[in-house]
């Protein structure tokens, strides 16, 4: 049996429908209070998106569906097997329109984000010093209340930015859902894993 960690929230339904469309599972199931669901020869763990790589890296799950943004941020020691091509979003730098010129010319910025590692690395490569302010949600408030000059966040349609009078200054990376694998599971359950990958292809 393969144990697969699925991200709760935004990516969950899309992941389940994708697995169903590929014939990996025959029935959909809902995100609810139950955190372990067994369907056929698969057991699914429903966990928070940022925890998926932790479960996979530590061998609690053989495989995990995780956004590329989370993979970049977590820097987990896992194999990335397959780009599922679902859950498309973009990691961007955004802020108030009147701050755009300041952003382009500044050598030091205050950045609010829930992606501190990605943020530090991105601006370090640009030679810009940053004070990173970690926020776990509602980062759009930070530039509006002058807590930060800009934000680094994941956007899908850009609607939330628009509603808060923010614009995208720069794109850091596109992000789609990836299938990740525990290193030991890759050796010990190779046949089952490759059977699943063949169905995805």
Secondary structure, DSSP 8 states (H G I E B T S, - for coil): -EEEEEE-STTHHHHHHHHHHTTS-SS----SS--EEEETTEEEEEE-GGGHHHHHHTTS-SEEEEEHHHHHHH--S-EEEEE---S-EEEEEEEEGGGHHHHHH-SEEEEEES-HHHHHHHHHHTT-EEEEEE-SS-THHHHHTTS-SEEEEEESSSHHHHHTTEEEEEEEEEE-EEEEE-HHHHHHTHHHHHHHHHHH-
